[in-house]
Amino acid sequence: MIPLKRPLSHPSFIFNKSNSKSLRSLIKNTRSTNETFSSPIPIFYFKFSDSTMPIFAANSSSFSRVNTHFPDSVNQPTLTSKAQTFPQIRTFCVKRTNPNAELSASNDIPIVSTVSGPIQTSQPIDAGSSMRKPISLWPGMYHSPVTNALWEARSSMFEKSFAEKDSQTELVAKTPSMSRTSIAYKFSSDYILREQYKNPWDEMRMGKLLEDLDALAGTISYKHCRKDDGATRPILLVTASVDKMVLKKPIRVDFDLKISGAVTWVGRSSMEIQMEVTQSTPDSPDPSDSVALVANFTFVACDSKTGKSAPLNQILPETEHEKLLWKEAEERNKMRKQKRVAEKKDVDNRDEDRLNTLLAEGRVFCDMPALADRDSILIRDTRHENSLMCQPQQRNIHGRIFGGFLMRKASELAFSNAYAFAGAAPCFMEVDHVDFFKPVDVGNFLRFKSCVLYTELENPMKPLINVEVVAHVTRPELRCSEVSNKFYFTFTVRPDAMKEGLKIRNVVPATEEEARRVLERMDAERSQ
């Protein structure tokens, strides 16, 4: 185990050479006293947990990892042999005598709603628990504190597994209330948590919220699949798609927020989970007006050994509201099946006219650019791309790249594209649809390609910008590239920008393939 070090040039690590000898002597004589020291000499704070090793030693299975905070104040307390309190140490893992032993009850992270039994009352998860958030926004926070907390809770579900003979027979019907889980974001009082979700305009980073929604939906799906004793069958649950998310009102980052969700519909090997984001503000104190966003996630179950589809516990709605949600989800499932069948058929002759109409202006751009409409622009001229290597820090508890991370990266690229296209900061409106076609693995070379697919300009004060983002898993050594995900987002522009004379251009396709994509999204929007 190697002690954590910093360069001497760091302001909190400046040594006074004239006093360094006496300081080293003092440390040497008092190492066995298990005390904390500070000094008027500008040096770092330190504490010895035993006679051989400082507590801020890193990467040890036998010592807790800590996140230290170095105050900005220049005035330091005077040197004394009396024990001082180590300033704001936050523990991230618990010291164990046996690395493989389970955490004791007293050291468990207090997340009741994801580990409690279905009979117990589900309490909201505290998104800002000091047990799992850094004291400052240092690098190394690979996911949001909510995602980390949910994964910590979900990992306990894998400690017990069904017996081999019970893996296919132990199926029961569960009520939606058994899987209901919620997260509480205390933005009004937790400055550090608020800073992690704030964008440059002091608004909510929607990509971070999408990441949390996917993580919470995953936890809810596993709660539905486990038995009352906590045992889980050897299955993998992965995000298959996300239906349309409509932002009903702006989400503010300075007021408390709550996300809750439950399983609402179950097929043979797929399930739908409805998520609801609520926030009460002075403008909407009425709870009925607090719903800011509703999202429907579809998860599919696969056998962890064979990779084939696996049966799921069925759903047993009890209340009238739960029965209504089940009926709506059943209709959406039928529409998805019809859409898959329709996509396999050739385009009808009546669509040829629509294609030609869309392509008419695009052909002018390609063949006679000097005569093209100056209020229009080709789809290909709105493209933006982003490439990244999928790192181990971005994986989920199954070892594959976390779907919420992909949604966040796609959302941020779409926002950037809309920003560059409009010439003003865009406002998030909707997630039109998300498809997960193939899993993404650690080490994959991932390329996100975005474009403004089309615009809706009927309302001059509220133009809509529809952005498509396609993720490709690229393998240069094999000279191949496969689509892993498709994302569709809708943005608008603030009314004050439109009042200042901002003008949004029309977007036109230049190829038949682009025109088909536009028609497909327009039809999907009308059907929702």
N, C-alpha and C positions, 0 to 999 in steps of 0.2 A: 504494500500500500504506500503510495507516494503522496506526501503532503501537497496540498494545492498551493501554488506559488504565483506571484505576480511580479512584473518587472519593477525595479526600484524607482522608475520614473513615474509610477502611478502616484497621484497626490496623497493617497491614503497609506503609502508605503515609503515615505521619505524618511531616511535615517539621519540623525545628527551624529556625525562621525566622532565628535568629541565625547559623546556620551555613550557610544555604542558598546565600549568595553565594559563599562559599569552595568549597562543593561543586560548584556550577555551573562555577566556574573550573577546578576540578580535572578535571571531566568534559570540558570543552572542550579542555583541553590534552592529554588522553590518548586521545581518540576514535580516533586512527589506530593505536593500539598493540595492538588486538585482545585486550584483557585483560578480566578479570572483577573487579569491585570489590565490597567490602562495607564497612560503616561502623558505628562505635558509635552514630552518629546513627540513630534509628529510621527508616530509609528502605527502599525496596524493593531487592532484588537485581536486577542487570542485567548484560547482556553484549552487546557489540557484535561482530557477525560480520564487519563490514567498517567502513569509515570513515563510512558514511552512514546505516546503518539498524540498530536494535536487533534482536536475534534473536527477541524475542517479538512482532514484527509479525505480524498475522494476515491470512489470505485472500490469499496470494500464491502463484502457481504456481512462482516461482523460489526460494522459501525453504521450509524445513521448518516444519511446524506443531508446536508444542511444548505440553506440559502442565506448567506449573511448580508446584512445591510450596513453600509458604511455611511454614517451621517455626513451631511454637508457642512455642519458647523465646524469652524476652525478650533473653537475652544474645547479642549479635551479635559477630562477629570484628572486630578492629581494622582500620582503614583502612590499606591498604598498596598500594604500586605493584606488588608482586609478584603475578603471575597467580594467581587463586584458581579453584577448581572450581565451576562453576555448579551449584547444589544440585538434584540429581535431575531432570534434563531427560529427558522421554520423547518420542521422535520418533514421529510418526504417519504422516508421508509423507516420501518421500526427495527430496532436492534433485536436480533434473534440468536439464541444459543444454537439452534439448529436451522440452517438456511431453508430446509424443506418443511419446517413446521408451519402450521397454520397460525395466522395472527390471533392473538388473544382477544377476547371480547372487549377489553378495555382499550385496545389499540386500534380497533376497527374504525375506518372512516365512517362517520355517522350519516350513511345514506340509507334511509329506512325504506323508501318506496321501491327500490330495485331489488332488495333482498328479503323483504318481509313476505310472510305467507299471504295467500289470497284472503284469509279471514281478517287479517289485521287492517287497520285504517292506513291508507297510503298517504304519507306526508310529503310535501314538496321537497325536492333536493335543493340544498343551498348551493347555488352556483359559485359562490365566493368563499367556500370553506377554506380557512387558513391552513388546513392540513395538506392542501394540494395545490395552492397557488403560490407563485414566486412573490417575493416581497417587492420586487421591482421588475420592470419588463426587460429582463436580460435575455439574450439569445438562449435557445435550448427549450423554449416552450413550444413544442412541435404541434400540439393541438390545443384547443381551447380548454380551460379548466373544467367545463362541463363534459366535454368528450372524455377527458382523462378520468373524471369521476365515474362516468357511466361504464367505461371499460373496466375500471377497478371493481365495480360492483358486479358487472357481467362475468368477470373471470371466475367468481365464486360459483357460478352455475355449472362450471365444467369440472368441479371437484368430484362430483358424484355422477355416475352414468348408469343408465338402465343396464340390466343384464342382457346378454346377447339374445336370449330367447324372448325377452320382453320388448325388443326394439320395434317390432311391428305390431304387437298385440295391445300394448298398454296405451290405448288412445281413449281419451275422455272428452266430453263436451264441457267447455268452460264459458263463463259469462264474460262480457267485456270488462266488467269491474275488476276481475281478477288480474287483468294485465294493465289496468290504468296506472299511469305514472306521470309525474309532473316535476318540473324544474322551476325554481324561483330565482330570478336574477335581482339582486338587491342593488340596482344601479344608483338609487338615490343616496345610499349610505356607503357604498363600497367604491371608492375612487379607483383603485387598481383594476377591479373588474370592469368598470365603466371604460377605462382607457383602452382595454383590449378590444372593445367592440365599437369604438368610435372612429369614424372616417375623418378626412381633413375638413369636412364641412360640419363637424360636430353632429353628425347623423349616424344612424345605425349602419354598420357594415353588414349588408345582407348576406354576403358570402359566409361570414362567420355564423350567422344564424342558420343558414342552410346546412352547414356542417353539423351543428348541434341537433337540428331536426333529424338528420339521417342517423346520428348516433343514438338519439333517444328512441327512434323507431326500431332500430336494431335491438335495443334492450327490451322494448315492449314485446317484440316478436319472440324473444327467448323466454320471457316470462310466461307467455301463452303456451309454449311448448314443454315446459318443465312440469314435473309432478308436484304434488303438494309437499312432498318431503324434500324437494330441492333437486332431485335427480333429473338429469337431462338425457335425451336420446342422442346417439352419435350422428347428428345432422349438422349441416351448414345452412345458415339462412343468409341470403344475399339480396340486395336491393335489385329489383327487376326494372321498375319504372317509378316515376313520380308524376302524378296527374297535375293538372293546372292548379297553381297557387295564385290567388288573387289578393293583393294587398288592399284591404278594405279601408284602412286609414293609416297615415304615417306612423311609423314606430319610432319613438323617441328614446334616446340613450340616457336621459337623465331621470327617467321614472322607472319604478320597479316593473319587471316583466315576468310573465309566467308562460311556460309551454306545458301543455298536457296532451296526452294521447292514449288511445286504447285500440285493441283489435276490434274491428267492426264487421269484418266478413272473412270467411274461410272457405276455400275450395278444397280440392283433394290435396294439392301440394303447394298452394299459394294462399296468401292472406293479404288483406288490405288493412292498413292502419291509418286512422284519421288523427291528424295533429292539429292543435288549435293554439294560436298565440294570442294572449290577452294582455292588455295594458290599460289601466285606469289612469286618466289624466284629468286635470281641472276642466278640460273641455268636454270630457265624457265620463263623469263620475258614475253614471248608471252602469251597472254590470252588464246589462243587455247591449250596451254600446261599446263595450271594452274589447270585443273580438277584433283583432287586427289582421289576422291571416289564418286561413284554413288550408291544410295540405293533406293529400292522400298518397301514401307510400304503398307500393306493392312489393312484397317479399316472396321469394320462392325457396322451398326447402329441398336440399339434396342430401343424399346419404354420404356421410364423410368418408366412407370406404370405397363405395362403388361409383359415386358421382351421379347416380340416377336420382330421379325425383323421389321424394319421400313423403308419405302421408302425414297429415297434421291433425292435431286436436281440433275438433269442430267447435263452432261458436254457438252459444245458446243465449240470444238476446232476451232480456227480461222486460225492460221498460218499453213504453211506446216509442220513446226517442231512439232507443237502441234498435228497435224493429224497423224504424224508418231509415236509419243509417244503413242497416243490413240491406234493405230493399234498394236503396240508391246505389250501394256498392255492387249489388248483383246486376243492376242495369249497366253500370260502367264495365263490368267484366264481360257482359254480352257484347257491348260495343267494341271492346278491344278484340274479341274474337272475330267479329264481322269485319273489322278493319284489316286484320291479318289476311282474311280471305280475299278482301277486295284488292289488297296490294299485290296479290299473286296474279290478278287478271290484267289484261291489257287495258290501256286507257280507251274509254269509249269515244266514238266518233264526235259526240257533242263536245268533248274536251279539246278537240283539235282546234276549234274556233277560239277557245279561251287561250290556248297556247300561242296561236298566231297573233292574237291581240296583244298579249304580253310581250311577244318578241318583236313586234313592229318597230317600236322606238329603239330597241336594242340593235336592230339591223341598221338603223340610220347611224347610230354611234359607230358601228363597225365599218360601214361602207361609205358614209358621208359625214364624218365627224364635224366638219365645219357647219353643217346644217342641223346638228343635234340640238335638242331642247336644253337650254342653259339652266333650267330649273330641275333637271334630272341628272342622274349619275348611274353608271353601270355598277352592278353588284360587285364585280371583280375589283373595282376601284375603291371599295370600302373594306377590303380584307385586312385583317391583322392576325398575326400568329405569335405563338409562344411555345417554346420547347423546354423540356426539363427531363432530367434523369430521376427516376423514381427511387427515392432513398429509403433505407430501413426505417428511418424516423417517421415515415408517412404510412407505415403499414398498420393494419388493424390487428385484432387479437387472433385472427386466423393466418396472419403472415402475408396477406395481400394488401394492395393499396386501398386505403380507406375511401369508400364512396363519397363520404362527406367532404374529404379533401379535394376530390375531383370536382365536386359541385362548387366548392368555394373558388378554385382556380378558374373554372369556366365562368362563374359569375363575375369575377373581377376582370377577366379579359373582355367579357361582353360589356361591362360598364365602361372600360377604357375605349372600346370600339365606338360605343354610343357617344362618348364624350368627344372623341376626335371627329365624329361625323357631324354632330350637332353644333359644335363650337361653344357649348355651354354645359355645365355640370348636369348630367341626367338624373332623373328620379326613377327609382325602381317601381315598377307597376305589377308585373306578373312573372312567374315561372310558367311558361305555357306547357312545357312537357320536358321530361328527362327520360332517356332510354339507356339502359345498361345492357349492352350486347355481349361483351366479353370481359372477364376479369383482368385486372391490371396487376402485374407482379413487380416485386422489388427488382430493380435493375433494368426495367423496361425503359426504352427511350420513347417518351410520350410527347406528341405534338398536338397542340390545340390550334385549330384554324377557325377563325370567326369572320363573319361578314354581316352587313345589314341586309337582311333578306327582302324586306319590303317596309314601306312606311304607310301610315294611315293619316291623311291630312284633312279629313272632313271637318274636324273641329280646329280652327286656326289657333285657338288659345291652348289646345291640349293635343298636339301631334303625338302619334305613337310610333316608336322606332322598334321594329322587331329584329332581334339579333339571333343568328344561329351560330352555335359553337359545336364543332365536331372534333372529338378526340381520337387520335390515331396512335396505336401501338406500332412503332416502327422498329424493324430489325435490320439494320444496315448489313450485317454479316450474311443475312439470308436474302437480302434485296427484296423485302416484302413490307407491306404496311396494311394493317387491319383497323377498321373502325371499332372502337371499344365503347364509345358513348356519343350520344347526341343531346344537346341542350338547346332550349329555345327560351329566350327572355324578351320581355317587353318593357321599354322605358318611355318616359315622357320628359318634357323640359319644363322648368318652372315658368309660371305665367309672367313673372316680372321680366324674364329674358325675352319672351315673345312680345311683350309690350314695347321693348326697346328696339324692335325691328328685326329680331332674329328670324330667319327663314329656313325651314327644313325642306330639303330637296326630295323629290320623288326618286325611287330606286327602280331600275329596270334590268331584266335579265338579258344576257347576250347569247346564251345557248339554250337549247331545248332542255337540257338537264337542269339548268338553273330555273327555267320556267316551270318545270314539273315540281320542283321543290317548293316554289312559291305557291303554286296551286294546292299542293298537299297541305301546307300549313294553313292557308286560308280556309280550306274545307274543314280542317280539324278545328279551327277556331269557331266556325259557324256551328259545328255539331256539339260544341260544349255549352 
